[in-house]
């Protein structure tokens, strides 16, 4: 899998997760720009995966429902 180091797509309404990732040095992009990301973070898998089916990515999708921002960051860091 090819991806740009430390680039993550995060659903727009997950601002606390975006902030936590940015503090750790991650580049956070919109799911609409999810090319070459290491992961996609969503809130609930029933929301059409942020239109990810229209985006070409092999990155894992992390459902952040019920998780703290720190837990999401930890999950993403475990992918490296």
C-alpha positions as CSV (number, residue, x, y, z in Angstrom):
1,X,0.0,0.0,0.0
2,X,1.3,3.4,-0.9
3,X,0.4,6.4,1.2
4,X,1.8,9.7,2.3
5,X,3.2,9.4,5.8
6,X,1.0,10.8,8.5
7,X,-1.9,11.8,6.2
8,X,-5.4,10.9,7.5
9,X,-8.9,11.6,6.1
10,X,-11.3,12.7,8.8
11,X,-15.1,13.3,8.6
12,X,-15.8,17.0,8.8
13,X,-17.8,16.9,12.0
14,X,-15.0,15.3,14.1
15,X,-13.1,18.4,15.0
16,X,-11.7,17.1,18.3
17,X,-10.2,14.1,16.5
18,X,-8.8,16.4,13.8
19,X,-7.2,18.6,16.5
20,X,-5.7,15.6,18.3
21,X,-4.2,14.3,15.0
22,X,-2.8,17.7,14.0
23,X,-1.1,18.0,17.4
24,X,0.6,14.7,16.7
25,X,1.9,15.9,13.4
26,X,-0.7,14.4,11.1
27,X,-2.0,16.1,8.0
28,X,-5.8,16.0,8.1
29,X,-7.8,16.1,4.9
30,X,-11.4,15.8,3.9
31,X,-12.6,12.4,2.9
32,X,-13.2,13.8,-0.5
33,X,-9.4,14.1,-0.8
34,X,-8.7,10.7,0.6
35,X,-6.1,9.6,-1.9
36,X,-2.9,8.3,-0.4
37,X,-4.0,8.5,3.2
38,X,-3.1,6.0,5.8
39,X,-6.6,5.8,7.3
40,X,-10.1,7.3,7.0
41,X,-11.9,8.2,10.3
42,X,-15.8,8.3,10.3
43,X,-18.4,8.6,13.0
44,X,-20.7,5.6,12.4
45,X,-20.5,3.2,9.5
46,X,-24.1,3.8,8.4
47,X,-23.4,7.3,7.0
48,X,-22.4,6.2,3.5
49,X,-18.8,6.1,4.6
50,X,-18.4,9.9,3.9
51,X,-18.9,9.0,0.2
52,X,-15.7,6.9,0.4
53,X,-17.2,4.5,-2.1
54,X,-16.6,7.2,-4.7
55,X,-13.0,7.6,-3.6
56,X,-10.2,5.2,-4.6
57,X,-8.4,4.3,-1.4
58,X,-7.3,1.1,0.2
59,X,-6.8,2.7,3.6
60,X,-8.5,1.2,6.6
61,X,-11.7,2.9,7.8
62,X,-11.9,3.6,11.5
63,X,-15.3,4.0,13.1
64,X,-14.7,6.6,15.8
65,X,-18.1,6.1,17.5
66,X,-17.6,5.7,21.2
67,X,-13.9,6.4,21.0
68,X,-11.9,9.3,22.5
69,X,-9.7,11.3,20.2
70,X,-6.7,9.7,22.0
71,X,-8.0,6.2,21.2
72,X,-8.4,7.1,17.5
73,X,-4.9,8.5,17.4
74,X,-3.6,5.3,19.1
75,X,-5.5,3.2,16.5
76,X,-4.0,5.1,13.7
77,X,-0.5,4.9,15.1
78,X,-0.8,1.2,15.4
79,X,-1.1,1.1,11.6
80,X,2.4,2.4,11.1
